[in-house]
């Protein structure tokens, strides 16, 4: 059984584009690993720093998935992601076109 939980990523400290219309970006985050995701970060690839933890004290258990909504007001699709797992492992991936991918799976 899959549980879908909506996360709203409100950007803190991001520069909002003043040119053109920005759209929210939504993608599916899937955890097929053996450990819970206890922290999850998404940042524009050109920012050079991690934004706030989108899990905000929650977690994504193994074999579950969630919809992630990035409502940062930016027009970019290219983001870096980082996940911290309960077992102490950290996974980082860079330069992902989340508009094209539509989902991201931790294995």
Order of alpha helices (4+ residues) and beta strands (2+ residues): beta-beta-beta-beta-beta-beta-alpha-beta
